[in-house]
């Protein structure tokens, strides 16, 4: 038979285990959110750079495009 002290200890251990699981889940979610934010910022930076390059290319005249492409040809 269990004593009241043993029952109380068992209940405290169960509560502690539940609280540990909740804490671990919160930490995991926080880490996941931070990683998503970091990757999203990286994608945004690359998207902005691509838009800048696209705008610069679209601003070129046909003669300027031809000159740039001619510079890429082997000599």
Number of C-alpha atoms within 10 A of each C-alpha: 4 7 8 9 9 11 11 12 12 12 12 12 12 12 12 12 12 12 12 12 12 12 12 12 12 12 12 12 12 12 12 12 11 12 12 12 12 12 11 12 12 12 12 12 12 12 12 12 12 12 12 12 12 11 11 10 12 11 11 12 10 10 9 12 14 11 11 12 10 11 10 8 7 5 5
